């Protein structure tokens, strides 16, 4: 028993050392490892729809709310808003937003709206490291929250199909992007 007590005491001293914390937080390999572990844990819940819903609900809310709000702003007229998962073939549909007024001018912004979550992730990153005292628990919480934000910022394949289903809209937004890049860069 003395051996275990000594080992536990040495581990506590090691973990409470500010230099150890600095190495832990600045280690990109460890951060990528934590992200992969989180994603693996998430994917293991997919065999149970209730566990899957519980694990995915924060990101689903962010993803679907971005569709809803941008669709509302661009007059796509959201009609359905669903956060509850349902099985579709071999996978689960985590949530959905239906629109009744999708046209060339609002298809791309409404369908690709989750990309705006990347801005949220960027500012969350800046805020977190200036306002929160860094320790192991806070750092793991940071990695978890950033993983949720960034993973759910990626539009689904259905989102891409809707976004690029109007060639005039693709042309319009491509031209706007080129003008923006030329003007501001």
ABEGO torsion letter per residue (X at the ends): XAAAAAAAAAAAAAAABAAAAAAAAABAAAAAAAAAAAAAAAAAAAABAAAAAAAAAAAAAAAAAAAAAAAAAAGAGBABBBABBBBBEABBBABBBBBABBBAAAAAAAAAAAAAAAAAAAAAAAAAAAABBBBAAAAAAAAAAAAAAAAAABBBAAAAAAAAABAAAAAAAAAAAAAAAAAAX
